[in-house]
Amino acid sequence: MEKSEKSQQQSQTATAPLILIRSPELGTLIAVLGLSLIIGFVNPRFWLPSNWLTIMRWFAGFALLAMGESMVLIIGGIDLSVGSMASLSSMIFAYLITEMSWDTWQAFIVTMVIAILVGLYHAAVVVRFSPPLPTTVPAFIVTLGSLILLRGIAIGMTKGFPIKIYDESKIAFLASSQGIALLVTIAGIITLLIQLRTVVGRYMYAIGGSLEAARVAGIPIHKARAFAFIYSSILASITGMLYAGLVASGYADIATGQELYAIASCAIAGVSLAGGEGNAISAILGALLISIVRNGIVLMGVSPYWQDVGTALILVIAVIVDLTRRTLFAKV
Amino acid sequence: MELNKDDKILVLEDIWKRFPGVIALKGVSLNIEKGEIVGLVGENGAGKSTLLKVIYGILKPDNGKIIWKGKEVHIDNPLHAMALGIFYVPQEIVLPLNITVMEALTLGYHVKGYFNLVDKKYMMSLAKEMLSVVGLDNVDPNEKVGNLSTASRQLLLVARAIGMNAELLIYDEPTSTLGPKEAEHLLNNMRRLKNRGITQIFVSHRIEEVISVADRIIVLRDGYKVAEIDNKEKKAQPEEVIKLMIARDIKEFYPKVKLSIGNEILLVKNLKTKTLNDISFSVRGGEILGIFGLLGSGIYEIPKAIIGIVPRIRGEIFMENKRVDFKSPSEAVKHGLVYIPEDRRVMGLFPLLPAKHNITISSLDIFRKGLTRLLSIINTKSEYNTVSKLIKMVNLNPPEPDRKIMYFSGGNQQKVLISRAFTRPVKVVMLSEPTVGIDVGAKVEVRKLMIELARYGCGIVLISNDVHEIYGMSDRVIVISKGRIVYETSVEDTNAEQLLLFASR
């Protein structure tokens, strides 16, 4: 009796600090707050509204890409094409507005339709080879192909020259803080709703947990996975159009390499790269952390050329924490 | 309580192990003598696996002493355990399939000849010697591991352990994936190793096997050691052991109820796949059709071919007299045909998802409100109502719908899997080995659920290589051997021996 009480206490004191590791979202939030305090202490300009506007512009793009990416990661896949998809979308969007003189909403919809087609193409290849292969193998290959292909098209469209959007009234909303905030908020709510409350959301977690069991349980594994790839492409194309609005032009390198930030944002805050775990909240928190790190490096007087090093450090630390969590809790 | 610990190879004193929410071991003490076979039995969740993991160094006890050959030890990890001479033979064999038997046996030996090259000749003789210890003289050391049967792979691990000077072998349900003949082979090998003075701990759900091979049987229940039965002089009675395990009287292992049988629901005609030939059968509402066959007979492929996981070469399937042609399980589910696979961990469950989501995953179309099929919102309230009703009905333990399924015991995982069939209007349920690897109490509960499904008018197809289960539960039986139907009978006109006889033809 006495003995069991004693060890009860032992186990409680042992678990208390582990709660931080147990919840990667909470861990990321604490990292965000802690880093903000440190950066703000070193350079009080961190807290200026104008600086937060800069952070939020970074954040908006990262968060949108990461939310789309989280869908694909949840089904146990990966989408390496989101950066190139965003770049291409900025080009198409700018081209339609400037060269074809289309209305903003027309260009918006057509760009999105193209993204849907790209997502469908990814899904078609994945579904063809998986099962028997796990989702991630064909996903990696086909989206790696698109990483190069879509950027290639974006460059080829104008031989690498940006397309300037002269009529800024057409992109006034997209470039405004309110517009960006609205887009990210709506996308966040929809993504979270899909993941946590809808049929396809439930299916996606099941598929990421075990493709074989999902198939046997009668889940439409092809449709659900196609949905994830299409969703990821759509959010990537919205990101591209948002970027086009921010810099008033389409540019083939506008989001080059950002697929890695998207994946990192997810991995940092708890979207499992092995599939089946995490949600849009993780993606948003991860994107926030990365944006703050990149901003903080500049504010702390380090050359912006070191931004990637800071991002990478955070990522590696986060993944090590994540793996520690898994070994501690998953296999008891 | 002073014991002479000299002749004891392993002594456990007052071992406690706690997990969040559960105490798995509550002061277990064991004395294991050199060269004996100790049978360890108990229901799922009794603490058997935890105890084995403590001995093998996968888990560390919260309190208690482990004394190995007279000295107190703290076993840090499996490598440490192996260095001490303690080896573990798991239920599912983890061996690379693409290496040869010789390579598997001599992994880690680093026998080197000239120029630091591996001395093949010496390794070969070493491998042959090891194989003969476990009675695998007829296995070619150059054979790929992947080409061996599960049983042979298990023996391979045993051989390797002996070659590495194992003194204590721990078997964790080694026979649960084996057929009767292969299991007997493994048991014989245990007896042979006993004569070489090797100590063995044997965990199994098959009580008869434990009784046939063990010198002593230790019964665990709810984390306590409740009994130690001497099985050396006089063999224990299975009923006696089971009674100690579950502490309640189960008269009926097979709670069969004769129900009124309705119309024909499922009809399969001339089904042919790569391994199956000309399989035809039908199932009626309220009827349990037993499909019996030994391992390798092809029985598990029948439901897979029907729902479209395994490609059909030929064959027609009718449901309620309408021709159906399922290309994927999702089509089958829509038509009211549910399949509960034999391999619940790989093909059945979603380990990361909570119990409630595992229960309703096949019938989300029922709990949705909204316009489209995929994007509609799940009505969590009605889902929750159904789940809590089912949890009560199947007696889930612990009754926590939000607990991840991987934290439930095997029997409770199986109950969750079967309750899937209760979440939607179902016409036929095909269950493949629904009671494999779960404890006696849960087996009976699962069988009762089968009866419950039949009571709703479902047709049940029970696929099993356990002849007593088939005989005890079915209304009609078909026996499969080498991919063909060799015998079809009503259960009144046959007996278990006859079924076995046909199956082994």
Interface residues (C-beta under 8 A of the other chain):
Chain A: K3 S4 S7 Q8 Q10 S11 T15 L193 I194 R197 T198 V199 V200 R202 Y203 Y205 A206 G208 G209 S210 E212 A213 A214 R215 V216 A217 G218 I219 P220 I221 K223 A224 F227 G276 E277 A330 V332
Chain B: W16 R18 F19 P20 I23 D62 N63 I307 I309 S328 P329 S330 A332 V333 K334 V338 Y339 P341 V346 M347 G348 L349 F350 P351 L352 L353 H357 I361 S362 L364 D365 R368 R373 L374 L375 S376 I377 I378 T380 M406 Y407 R420
